[in-house]
Amino acid sequence: MSHALDETSTFTPAFDGAGLIGAIVQDAADGTVLMFAHMNAEALDLTRRTGLVHFWSRSRGKLWLKGETSGETFKVVSLHVDCDQDCLLVRVTPQGKGNACHTGRRSCFYRRVTGTGLAFES
């Protein structure tokens, strides 16, 4: 069943009760999912205005530019919103060495859930 929000051309992000919206970050060149984080309205606005991805850190309770200390920034290629506008897909070109994860890996999704635990993927 389609709702008015599904067909609108007005961008009205549905922030949650904490004022956050989830953002999936994907490499625009090959489709690899690099990371997931949250944005508040200010982070989303800065991302749109600067072309560099900003997030809200729930653990630190502050706004941050992805890569501000590591140099691993993300240049926005395109920004998408899902049907009910409560999740973002940010397609990016990684800058720096191309490592999205704080562990130094390209993607934060480097482990697969198995029947017995976790398996590391190369």
C-alpha positions as CSV (number, residue, x, y, z in Angstrom):
1,M,0.0,0.0,0.0
2,S,1.5,3.3,-1.1
3,H,1.5,6.3,1.2
4,A,1.9,10.0,0.3
5,L,5.4,9.9,1.8
6,D,6.3,7.2,-0.7
7,E,5.6,9.4,-3.7
8,T,6.7,12.9,-2.5
9,S,9.5,14.8,-4.0
10,T,9.9,16.7,-0.7
11,F,12.9,15.6,1.4
12,T,11.6,15.3,5.0
13,P,14.0,12.9,6.8
14,A,12.3,11.0,9.7
15,F,14.7,11.4,12.6
16,D,14.1,9.1,15.5
17,G,13.3,10.1,19.1
18,A,16.9,10.9,19.7
19,G,17.1,13.1,16.6
20,L,19.1,10.6,14.6
21,I,18.7,8.9,11.2
22,G,20.7,5.8,10.1
23,A,23.1,6.2,7.2
24,I,24.5,3.3,5.2
25,V,27.7,4.3,3.4
26,Q,28.5,2.6,0.1
27,D,31.4,2.9,-2.3
28,A,29.9,4.4,-5.4
29,A,32.5,2.7,-7.7
30,D,31.8,-1.0,-6.8
31,G,28.8,-1.1,-4.4
32,T,30.8,-2.3,-1.3
33,V,29.0,-1.4,1.9
34,L,31.6,0.5,3.9
35,M,30.0,1.4,7.2
36,F,26.8,2.4,9.0
37,A,26.5,5.3,11.4
38,H,24.0,8.0,12.5
39,M,23.4,11.5,11.4
40,N,21.6,14.3,13.2
41,A,20.1,17.2,11.4
42,E,23.4,19.2,11.6
43,A,25.5,16.3,10.3
44,L,23.1,15.8,7.4
45,D,23.1,19.5,6.6
46,L,26.9,19.7,6.7
47,T,27.2,16.6,4.5
48,R,24.9,18.2,2.0
49,R,26.6,21.6,2.1
50,T,30.3,20.4,2.1
51,G,30.1,17.2,0.0
52,L,32.0,15.4,2.8
53,V,30.3,12.9,5.1
54,H,29.6,14.0,8.7
55,F,28.0,11.9,11.4
56,W,26.8,12.2,15.0
57,S,28.8,10.1,17.4
58,R,26.5,8.5,19.9
59,S,29.4,7.3,22.0
60,R,31.2,10.7,22.1
61,G,28.0,12.7,22.0
62,K,29.4,15.0,19.3
63,L,29.4,15.9,15.6
64,W,32.3,14.5,13.6
65,L,33.6,14.7,10.0
66,K,34.4,11.1,8.9
67,G,38.2,10.9,8.6
68,E,38.9,14.1,10.6
69,T,41.8,12.4,12.4
70,S,42.6,9.5,10.1
71,G,42.4,11.3,6.7
72,E,39.9,8.6,5.6
73,T,37.2,11.0,4.5
74,F,34.3,10.2,2.2
75,K,33.4,12.5,-0.8
76,V,29.6,12.3,-1.5
77,V,28.7,11.1,-4.9
78,S,24.9,10.9,-4.2
79,L,22.5,10.8,-1.3
80,H,19.4,8.6,-1.3
81,V,16.6,8.1,1.2
82,D,14.4,5.0,1.6
83,C,10.6,4.9,1.0
84,D,9.6,6.2,4.4
85,Q,12.6,8.6,4.8
86,D,14.0,7.0,7.9
87,C,17.3,5.7,6.5
88,L,19.9,7.2,4.2
89,L,22.1,5.6,1.6
90,V,25.2,7.7,1.1
91,R,27.2,6.7,-2.1
92,V,30.7,7.9,-1.7
93,T,34.2,8.0,-3.1
94,P,36.6,7.1,-0.3
95,Q,39.5,9.5,0.1
96,G,42.9,8.7,1.8
97,K,43.8,5.0,1.8
98,G,40.2,3.9,1.4
99,N,39.9,2.4,4.8
100,A,36.4,3.1,6.2
101,C,36.8,1.1,9.5
102,H,38.6,2.3,12.6
103,T,40.4,-1.2,12.5
104,G,42.1,-0.1,9.3
105,R,40.0,-2.3,7.1
106,R,38.2,-1.1,3.9
107,S,34.8,-2.0,5.3
108,C,33.4,-2.3,8.8
109,F,31.5,-5.4,7.6
110,Y,34.5,-7.8,7.7
111,R,32.9,-10.6,9.7
112,R,30.1,-12.9,8.6
113,V,27.7,-14.4,11.1
114,T,27.8,-18.2,10.9
115,G,26.0,-21.0,12.8
116,T,28.8,-21.1,15.4
117,G,29.9,-17.5,15.7
118,L,31.8,-15.2,13.4
119,A,34.0,-15.8,10.4
120,F,36.5,-13.2,9.2
121,E,36.3,-12.4,5.5
122,S,39.2,-11.2,3.4
